[in-house]
C-alpha cells in the first residue's frame, strides 16, 4: 500500500508549545500527560497536526475541565507494524510516567500479509509496554480497534479487507478482555466511509478529522473516568 509507507520521524505533540519551551501554569492546575502509540491512524495521516484523535482527545479534556492542562505525546508513523512500533518506542526512550496511554496498531501487519502469529506475539508485548508507560497501571490503558479501510475509495468496499482485519480486532478484543484492559471499538465508524465520504480524508484512504472526532466521542468518557475527571 503506497499510502501506508513509513515516513519521517516520530511525532511529538505537547500542547501547542515546543518541547523545550516553558509554560507557566497556576499552582492549582492539574497536569495530565497522555501517550498515544500506533501508526497512521494515531499520527493522523492526511489531516492537520492537531486533528488526529490524540490531539482532539487532549483538547476535549482541556475544554471540559478547568484548572487542567493536558498534553499528548504521539509515537506513531504511517506504515508502522507492531514490530516497527516496538522499535519506535525503544528509540524514543519513553518514560514510565504517563497518566493515560492509548494503543492502536495492526493494520500494516494485515496489509503486508505478515504472519498472523507475529501479531499474536507482538500485540500482547505492546499492551504490556503500554501498561509499563502508564506507571504500571493497566486501568490507565485504552486499546482502540483497527479501522476498516475497505470502506474508503482506496478499499472500494472489498470484503477481503474486512475479513482480513477481523482476526486482528477479534484477537485484540479477546486479549484485552482476558487481561481486563479497556478496549474501545471504533471500527464501525470507519465502515460508514463509503456512505458518508466526509469520514474519509482527502487521500481517499485514512480517516478524516470528523472521523477522529467520532473516535474521541467514544474514547473521551472512558478517558475521563480513568483520569478521575467525571465529577
C-alpha positions in Angstrom: 0.0 0.0 0.0 1.9 3.0 -1.3 0.0 5.3 1.1 1.0 3.3 4.1 4.8 3.7 3.7 6.5 4.9 6.8 7.6 8.5 6.5 9.8 10.8 8.6 10.5 10.6 12.4 8.3 10.0 15.4 5.9 12.8 16.1 5.9 14.6 19.4 3.0 16.8 20.2 2.8 18.5 23.5 0.0 21.1 23.6 0.9 23.9 21.2 4.3 24.6 22.6 7.7 23.2 21.7 9.4 20.6 23.8 11.9 23.0 25.3 9.5 25.9 25.9 8.5 26.9 29.4 4.8 27.0 30.3 3.6 29.0 33.2 0.6 27.4 34.9 -1.3 28.2 38.1 -0.2 26.2 41.1 -3.6 24.6 41.4 -3.5 23.3 37.8 -3.6 19.5 37.3 -1.2 18.3 34.7 -2.3 15.2 32.7 0.1 13.5 30.3 -1.3 11.2 27.5 0.9 8.9 25.4 -0.6 7.6 22.1 1.1 4.7 20.4 0.3 3.4 16.9 0.6 4.0 13.2 -1.0 6.3 10.6 -4.4 6.1 12.4 -2.8 7.6 15.5 -0.5 10.0 13.8 -3.4 11.3 11.7 -2.2 10.8 8.1 -3.6 13.4 5.7 -5.2 15.6 8.4 -3.7 18.6 10.3 -1.3 18.1 13.2 -4.0 18.8 15.7 -6.8 16.9 14.0 -5.7 13.4 14.9 -7.6 11.6 17.7 -4.9 12.0 20.5 -4.8 15.8 19.9 -8.6 16.0 19.8 -8.8 14.0 23.0 -6.3 16.3 24.7 -8.2 19.4 23.6 -11.6 17.8 24.7 -10.2 17.1 28.2 -8.8 20.7 28.4 -12.1 22.2 27.2 -14.2 20.3 29.6 -12.1 20.7 32.8 -11.0 23.9 34.4 -7.6 24.0 36.0 -6.5 21.1 33.9 -3.6 21.1 31.4 -3.4 18.0 29.2 -0.5 17.1 26.9 -0.4 14.4 24.2 2.8 12.7 23.1 2.4 10.7 19.9 4.7 7.9 18.9 3.3 6.7 15.6 4.2 6.6 11.9 2.4 5.8 8.7 3.2 2.2 7.7 4.3 1.0 11.1 3.6 -2.6 12.0 3.7 -4.0 15.6 7.5 -4.6 15.1 8.1 -1.0 13.9 6.1 0.4 16.9 8.2 -1.7 19.3 11.4 -0.2 17.8 9.9 3.3 17.8 9.1 3.2 21.5 12.5 1.8 22.3 14.3 4.5 20.3 12.1 7.3 21.8 13.3 6.4 25.3 9.8 6.9 26.7 9.5 7.4 30.5 7.1 5.3 32.6 5.1 8.2 34.0 2.0 8.8 31.7 -1.4 9.2 33.2 -3.1 7.6 30.2 -1.8 5.5 27.3 -3.7 4.6 24.1 -2.7 1.8 21.6 -3.9 1.4 18.1 -1.9 -1.0 15.9 -2.1 -3.8 13.4 -3.4 -2.6 10.1 0.0 -2.8 8.4 0.6 -6.3 9.7 -2.6 -7.2 7.9 -1.8 -5.2 4.7 1.7 -6.5 4.4 0.5 -10.1 4.8 2.7 -10.7 7.7 2.1 -14.0 9.6 -0.8 -13.5 12.0 1.3 -15.3 14.6 3.6 -12.3 14.7 0.7 -10.1 15.7 -0.4 -12.7 18.3 3.1 -12.4 19.8 3.8 -8.7 19.5 0.4 -7.1 20.2 0.4 -8.5 23.8 4.0 -7.3 24.2 2.9 -3.8 23.2 0.0 -3.9 25.6 2.4 -4.7 28.4 4.6 -1.9 27.3 1.6 0.5 27.3 0.9 -0.6 30.9 4.5 0.0 31.8 4.4 3.5 30.4 1.1 4.1 32.3 3.0 3.9 35.6 2.4 0.1 35.6 -1.4 0.6 35.9 -3.4 -1.3 33.4 -6.5 0.7 34.2 -4.9 3.7 32.6 -4.6 2.0 29.2 -7.1 2.2 26.3 -6.7 -0.1 23.3 -8.5 1.2 20.2 -9.7 -1.2 17.5 -8.3 -1.1 13.9 -10.3 1.0 11.4 -11.6 -0.8 8.3 -10.1 0.7 5.2 -12.3 -1.4 2.9 -14.9 1.4 3.3 -12.8 4.0 1.5 -12.3 4.9 -2.1 -9.0 3.1 -1.9 -10.6 0.0 -0.4 -13.5 0.1 -2.8 -15.7 -1.9 -0.4 -13.6 -5.0 -0.9 -14.9 -7.7 1.6 -11.5 -9.4 1.6 -10.1 -6.4 3.5 -12.8 -6.5 6.1 -12.4 -10.3 6.5 -8.6 -9.9 6.7 -8.9 -7.4 9.6 -11.5 -9.3 11.6 -9.0 -11.8 13.2 -6.8 -8.9 14.3 -9.6 -7.0 16.0 -11.0 -10.1 17.5 -7.7 -11.2 18.9 -7.1 -7.7 20.4 -10.6 -7.6 21.9 -10.3 -11.1 23.4 -6.8 -10.4 24.8 -7.9 -7.2 26.4 -11.0 -8.9 27.9 -8.8 -11.7 29.3 -6.3 -9.1 30.8 -9.0 -6.7 31.9 -7.7 -4.0 29.6 -10.2 -1.4 28.2 -10.9 -1.9 24.5 -12.8 0.7 22.6 -14.3 -0.3 19.2 -14.3 2.4 16.5 -14.2 0.1 13.5 -17.9 0.5 12.8 -17.5 4.3 12.5 -15.0 3.8 9.6 -17.3 1.2 8.0 -19.6 4.2 7.1 -16.9 5.7 4.9 -18.4 4.9 1.6 -21.9 6.1 2.7 -20.5 9.2 4.3 -17.5 10.4 2.3 -16.8 13.1 4.9 -15.5 10.4 7.2 -12.6 9.8 4.8 -9.5 12.1 4.5 -8.6 13.7 1.2 -6.2 10.9 0.4 -9.1 8.5 -0.1 -7.8 6.1 2.5 -7.4 7.4 6.0 -10.0 8.7 8.5 -10.9 12.4 8.3 -10.9 15.0 11.1 -14.6 14.3 11.5 -14.0 10.6 11.8 -11.4 11.2 14.5 -13.9 13.4 16.3 -16.3 10.5 16.4 -13.5 8.3 17.7 -13.0 10.8 20.5 -16.7 10.8 21.3 -16.3 7.2 22.3 -12.9 7.4 23.9 -13.5 10.6 25.9 -16.0 9.3 28.5 -13.7 6.3 29.2 -10.6 8.6 29.5 -12.4 11.0 31.8 -13.3 8.1 34.1 -9.8 6.7 34.1 -8.4 10.1 34.9 -10.9 10.7 37.7 -12.5 13.7 35.9 -16.1 12.6 35.8 -17.2 14.7 38.8 
